[in-house]
Amino acid sequence: MNLLESMMTPCTLLNKSTVNDGVFGRKDTYTPGAAFMATITKDSTMEARTAEKQGITEVYTVVTAKGFGLVYHDVFRRDSDNAIFRVTSNQADSEAPDASTVKIGKVAAERWELPV
């Protein structure tokens, strides 16, 4: 097991579905989907800290196995503490090249709250 793998934690992709709310509207619901392993690290750059002070959500880098395929606006849960994250980039844009021995992809994500 390499260092990156030892930092990974279990996560669950949340599948979004839209249902009628019974009052002529719609409501988004999220149900557990695919399980995966990811390393989730908070962005601690000066720009990120400044943005947080201005009310922008916390920004994270999420590293998963290459080809898992997280895409913009996917929502997932870190199983250890039930923290919810929403993906803000596409994994296909930041995957290791095929020649690499490290088979990873990464995305940016923000801490997020599920709609009530």
C-alpha positions in Angstrom: 0.0 0.0 0.0 1.4 3.4 -1.0 1.0 6.6 1.0 -1.8 7.9 -1.2 -3.8 4.7 -0.7 -3.3 4.8 3.0 -4.9 8.3 3.1 -8.0 7.2 1.3 -11.3 7.0 3.1 -14.6 5.3 2.2 -17.1 7.5 0.4 -20.6 7.1 -1.2 -21.8 8.7 -4.3 -25.3 10.1 -3.9 -27.8 9.7 -6.7 -30.1 12.7 -7.3 -33.7 12.2 -8.3 -36.5 14.7 -8.6 -39.9 13.9 -7.2 -43.2 15.8 -6.9 -43.6 17.6 -3.6 -47.3 17.2 -3.5 -48.0 20.9 -3.8 -47.4 21.4 -7.5 -43.7 21.6 -7.1 -40.6 19.4 -7.3 -38.1 18.3 -4.7 -34.6 16.9 -5.2 -33.8 13.8 -3.1 -30.5 12.0 -2.8 -30.1 8.2 -2.3 -26.8 6.3 -1.7 -25.2 5.0 -4.8 -21.7 3.6 -5.6 -19.1 3.2 -2.9 -15.6 4.4 -3.6 -12.3 5.4 -1.9 -11.0 8.9 -2.0 -8.4 11.2 -0.4 -10.0 14.5 0.5 -7.8 17.5 1.4 -8.8 21.0 2.3 -7.4 23.7 0.1 -5.4 25.9 2.4 -3.9 28.4 -0.1 -4.1 32.1 0.7 -6.7 32.5 -2.1 -9.0 29.8 -0.6 -8.7 31.2 3.0 -9.5 34.7 1.7 -12.5 33.4 -0.2 -13.8 31.5 2.9 -13.6 34.8 4.9 -15.8 36.4 2.2 -18.4 33.7 2.6 -17.4 31.3 -0.1 -17.7 27.6 0.8 -14.7 25.5 1.8 -12.7 24.2 -1.2 -11.2 20.7 -1.3 -9.2 18.5 -3.6 -10.5 15.0 -4.0 -8.3 12.2 -5.4 -9.9 8.9 -6.6 -8.9 5.9 -8.7 -8.4 6.8 -12.4 -11.6 6.3 -14.4 -14.0 6.5 -11.5 -15.5 9.4 -13.4 -16.6 12.1 -10.9 -18.2 14.9 -12.9 -19.3 18.5 -12.3 -22.1 18.6 -9.7 -21.8 15.0 -8.5 -22.6 14.9 -4.8 -20.9 12.4 -2.4 -20.7 11.7 1.3 -17.5 10.9 3.3 -18.7 7.9 5.3 -16.5 8.5 8.4 -18.3 11.8 9.4 -21.2 12.0 6.9 -19.7 15.3 5.4 -21.3 16.1 2.1 -19.3 17.5 -0.9 -20.3 18.7 -4.4 -17.9 18.3 -7.2 -16.9 21.5 -9.0 -14.8 20.1 -11.9 -14.5 17.0 -14.1 -12.2 14.2 -13.2 -11.4 13.5 -16.9 -9.7 16.9 -17.0 -7.2 15.9 -14.3 -6.3 12.2 -14.6 -2.8 10.8 -14.6 -1.5 9.9 -18.1 -1.8 6.2 -19.2 2.0 5.8 -18.8 1.9 6.8 -15.1 2.3 4.1 -12.5 -0.1 6.0 -10.2 -3.6 5.5 -11.6 -5.4 8.5 -10.1 -7.7 11.3 -11.0 -8.6 14.4 -9.1 -11.4 16.9 -8.9 -12.2 20.1 -7.0 -15.1 20.0 -4.6 -16.9 22.2 -2.1 -18.4 21.4 1.3 -22.1 21.3 0.7 -25.5 20.9 2.4 -28.2 18.6 1.0 -31.3 20.6 0.2 -34.1 20.0 2.7 
